[in-house]
Every structure is written in C-alpha cells, then in structure tokens.
Amino acid sequence: MAREIAEAEAGMKGITFPAWHGKHYVTLAELLVRLGSFGLDLTWRVEFDEIVDPRCVEMASRSAEAGMDTLTLLSLTTPFLQLIDAEAHGFAGDELVLVLAEFDSSLWEVRADDERVLSELRDHRPVDHRLGAGGAALEVGMGERWQGIRGEGGGLTALSVPPVDVENLLGVRR
C-alpha cells in the first residue's frame, strides 16, 4: 500500500503553508471543513509519527481497517487536536486523491490530484505584489483573514487559513 500511495502522490500538485496563524494553530478539522463538498465523500486513513492524544489511537485503529469517512475524522479532530508529523490520506474509492500532511506542528502541506482543490484555497484572498529576497517577485495576499505568498513562478509557497468555528458550521448545539 505504501508504494501505491507514493506513486499516487508523485503525480499530485501541492501547496505548503504555516500551521500557525499568529497564536492560532490551523487544525486538521479546519482543513477538512475548508475542503467542503470535495472532501465529504472521501475515505480517510491517517498515519502518525507521534501519538499526541488518545484520539490519534482511535484514528490509527480505524485507518488500519477500512478507514473512516470525513465526518468521523472530523468528529475525532474537534474541538481541538494539534498534530505532530501526521498524514491524512483521502481516497475516492481505491484512488488516493488528497493528502493533508502536517510537519512538526509548524507546516501543512496539501497535495491533490484535482487542481481545483488547490485553486479554491488560493482564490480566497486578493493578491498584493511585492519584491522578495534577492529581488524575486512575490505575491502576498491579505483578505478575509487569509494570507498567502506566491513565488516567482506563481506557485503558492505559504498560506495561512483563518480559524473556523466547526461546531457552528456543522450546527452542533451544546
């Protein structure tokens, strides 16, 4: 299975962004919500280098079996779960279509076989052109509390996502 995943990931495009937006940590739950309808029908398998919470044990157990649907994964990652070195693989049937990888609680990398998923993340903020280190052209976006930096070739090199009130979005009542 690891070989098939590596081969599928090789054909994907991706973006990388900081896991921290000021003092706010962008959680896996927030990313799942940001995926909207694209991520809703996926089956997820999550791998961890570090088990940081009992919920990680449950996710690993479900991942070792048939995986879990998006709402189950979302329920296991809310209200707050900070991961350290983890990858969530989203499958449509038997085909890997999305990877959400968290590195050392500092960076998220989103890889997808559908460019529209990445474009959706990129398109949620206006762009401001500035010069980067060494005179390289950068685009720094600010708007709706989204922030992003594009490199000279146009690829998004950093993106910070605003916090999402998952419970309110899903209509959870306490």
N, C-alpha and C positions, 0 to 999 in steps of 0.2 A: 504494500500500500504506500509506503514512504516514497518509493521510486515513482509511482504513478502521480503522487502529489507533486513531487519535484518537477516532473515533466510538464504537468499542467501549469504550475507556477511560472515556468520558464517562458511560456507564451503570454503571460499577463502583463499588463501595464500597471503602474502603481504611483502612489503619492506617499510622502512621508511628512509628518507634522509633529510638533511638540505635544506631549501628553499633558503638559501643564500650561494653563492659560492664566498667568498671574498666580494666584494661590489656589485656583480651581484645577482639579485633576479631571481630564476628559475620560470618562469611564467607557467600558465596553458596552454598557447599557445605552449610553448616549449615541454611540456609533450605530448600534442596532436600530435605534429609533430613527436616526438620520437616514438609514437605508430605505425607510418607507416600504412601499409595496414590493420593491425589488427583493428585499431580504425576507419578506414574510413567509414565503413558501419553501425556504431553504431548510435543509437538514444540516445540523452543525456538529462538528467534532472538534473538541478543544484539547490542546496539548499544553502542558505546563513544565517549565524547568524548575519552578519553585511553587510549592503548595503554600499559599499565604492565608488561607481561610478554609473552614470546613466545607464551604460551598464548592471549592475547587475539587474536593474529593468526589462530590456528587457529580460534577460536570465530567470529571475524568472517567468515572464509572459509566455514565451514560454514553460517553464518547467511545469507550471500549466496546460497547454493544452496538446498537443501531444508530447511535447519535441522538440528537434531540431537535425538536422544532424550535423556531425562533422565539415563540412566546415562552417556552420552557427555559431556554437560555436567558431570555430577558428576566424571567422571574428569579433565576439563580444569581443574577448580577445586580439586582436592585435591592435596597435603595442605594448602596454604595459598595463597590468592590474595586480596590486598587490591585492591579495585577503586576507581577514582575516576570518578565520573559515568558510570554504566553502567545499561542497562535490559535485563532478560531478559524476553522475551515468550513466554508459554506458550500454545500452540494445541492445541485438541482438534479435529482435522481442520483445517478452514479458519477456525474460530471462535476468536478471542482470548478466553481465559478467565482468564488470570492475568498480572500484571505484577509483577516484582520490580525496583524501581528503587533504585539506590544513589547518594547525593548527596555528592560531595566527601569520601568516606571518613568521613562523620560521621553520616549518616542513611540508613535503609532505609525505603522505602515499599512496602507490599504492597497491590495492588489486585486484586480478584477479582469475578467475576460471581456467584459462589456464596458467600453469607454464611457458610455452614458452614466454609469455609476460614478466614475471619477469626475466627469464633467459636471454632474449635479453638485458635487462638493465644491468644485472650483467656481461655479457660476453664482454662488450665493453671496457674493460681495463685489462691490465696484473695485476698480484697479487704479493704482496711482503709480506712475513710472518714476523711478529714481535710479541713481547710479550706485552700484555695489562696490565691493572691494576690487581693486585693480581696474576700475572703470567699467566693469561688466554691467550691462543693463539689467535691472531687477524690476519686477512689478510687486508693489506692496499693496495689498488690498485691505481696506478697512470698511466695515459697514455691517449693520445688523449684528455687531459684536463678533463677526468672522474676521480673521486675519490670515493673510497668506503671502507668500513670497514666491515669485516665479523667476527662474533662472533665465539666462540669455536665450536659450533655445525654446523657451515657452513652457517647459515642464514645471509643475508646481514642486517647489523644494521644501516648503514648510506651510503648514496650515494649522490654525488653532480654532477649534469649534466652540461655540458658546454653550453654556450649560443648558440642559434640557430638563424640564420638570416632567419626568417619566410618568409619575403617578397621575398627574393632572392630564397628561396627554392620553393615557390609557383609561382615564375615568375611574381610577381607584379611589374608593371612599374609605375613610378611617372612622 
